[in-house]
Amino acid sequence: MNRANLNTLSIGIIMTMALLAAPFGMHAQSGDAKSGNTVQVGTYDVEAVFQQHPANEELNKASQSAQAQMQAAQQEGNQQKMQQLQQEFEQSRGKVVESFYQDVNAAMPVAAKAADVKLVVAEVSYAADGVETKDITSQLIAALDAPKDDAAADAAGKDQASLEVGTYDLEAVFRQHPANEELSKASQAAQAQMQAAQQEGDQQKMQQVQQEFEQTRGKVVENFYKDINKKLPSVAAAADIRVVAVEVSYAAKDVKTRDITSALIEGL
């Protein structure tokens, strides 16, 4: 048994940050903050967009090549080569994803103009009354093949009311939440059990410990988001903000952003 499973547990917190980076039980909520005129916020399915982008095929080819080389190195018992291949693939994947997001960011103004929205986020964490969400996935996919339009940023959502959106550092909030300590303890306990099972050569036990830890991690993250969902309406109302999102993908020039991380941490 190599150290792959044990190493997976040793970076449990890092993997949790990856879970936090993706939507996990975060649903737009209606609140009582001052509504004003109706505003539409664009959202999109990043996986659907990625599947239609050349980066998808590029990453698939890189993955298939890396898997073939990993299998060959594993048959040879060459752990060093396996680690090297894994690192090279992760670097390649990072470059592909970065290039994909650069293309998406460049296409956002065109997509926003086509959909007539002045704000686009991957996921809305909170929305007050009078804020509507609009799926612009199809417009974004089409915009990836369209010429860049520098004037689109000024035209998007020009007939809608001005807007201020709250953003927050999800990792910073997690570090100040009891879930962080809970996950750290679970990770330490799982690592100890994995080491004991590894010394005994009990692969079944190692797999069981890893599965149990992954289940625990999922529950901890889910409970963390439930807590955040409960706090967001009051934090947004106190700040007089109508929309909250972890990250803004696109905003027209008259859209203001405000960091509410500190207020959200204080509200926990």
LINJODA-V70029 format. One record per helix or strand of 2 or more residues. SS is the DSSP state (H for helix, E for strand). FROM is the first residue (numbers start at 1). LEN is the number of residues. If there is no record, write none. Layout:
SS_FROM_LEN / SS_FROM_LEN
This chain:
H_4_7 / H_12_10 / E_39_5 / H_46_6 / H_54_22 / H_79_37 / E_119_3 / E_126_2 / E_131_5 / H_137_7 / H_152_4 / E_163_5 / H_170_6 / H_178_23 / H_203_37 / E_243_3 / E_248_4 / E_255_5 / H_261_6
